C-alpha cells in the first residue's frame, strides 16, 4: 500500500476494508486523528501497522493496551 496525499472531500468515507486501511494510514501518518475510534484501530491496526510512522505506531500500540 503506497500512501500519498491529495484532496478528498471531508465527508468521504471508505467502503471496503482496503479503503479503510488506506484512509487510516493516511490520517494517522499526517497526524489527523479526528473521527478515528478505538474500535477502528483495534480492527485495522494489525494490518496497517507496518505502514505507519514508527512513533505513531508505538503510540497506538500503547493506547490499545490500555
Secondary structure, DSSP 8 states (H G I E B T S, - for coil): ---------TT----SHHHHHHHHHHHHHTT--TT--HHHHHHHHHHHGGGS-HHHHHHHHHHHH-
